[in-house]
């Protein structure tokens, strides 16, 4: 863990993700969100997807469906299939976007 934290502190995105993932496994969600945010901002799609999960579930941060959808969308745009599926599930369940009733045809 010390070597991962050292690499993460030097800006290595995969190390940032690994540190966040370890904290997530330990249920240290606030620390996980801190490191996942750094990795996501460094452009790592898997970190973006996992960060979306934290906002979606309210783990380590207040639940924020708009933020969850935004992170899922960023990850999906970068090719992460899990994020695309999670975003679709949010939309299916009416979360993450403003819902508007469809107008019936005349």
Rosetta blueprint (number, residue, H / E / L):
1 X L
2 X H
3 X H
4 X H
5 X H
6 X H
7 X H
8 X H
9 X H
10 X L
11 X L
12 X L
13 X H
14 X H
15 X H
16 X H
17 X H
18 X H
19 X H
20 X H
21 X H
22 X H
23 X H
24 X H
25 X H
26 X L
27 X L
28 X L
29 X H
30 X H
31 X H
32 X H
33 X H
34 X H
35 X H
36 X H
37 X H
38 X H
39 X H
40 X H
41 X H
42 X L
43 X L
44 X L
45 X H
46 X H
47 X H
48 X H
49 X H
50 X H
51 X H
52 X H
53 X H
54 X H
55 X H
56 X H
57 X H
58 X L
59 X L
60 X L
61 X L
62 X L
63 X L
64 X L
65 X H
66 X H
67 X H
68 X H
69 X H
70 X H
71 X H
72 X H
73 X H
74 X H
75 X H
76 X H
77 X H
78 X L
79 X L
80 X L
81 X H
82 X H
83 X H
84 X H
85 X H
86 X H
87 X H
88 X H
89 X H
90 X H
91 X H
92 X H
93 X L
94 X L
95 X L
96 X L
97 X L
98 X L
99 X L
100 X L
101 X L
102 X L
103 X L
104 X L
105 X L
106 X L
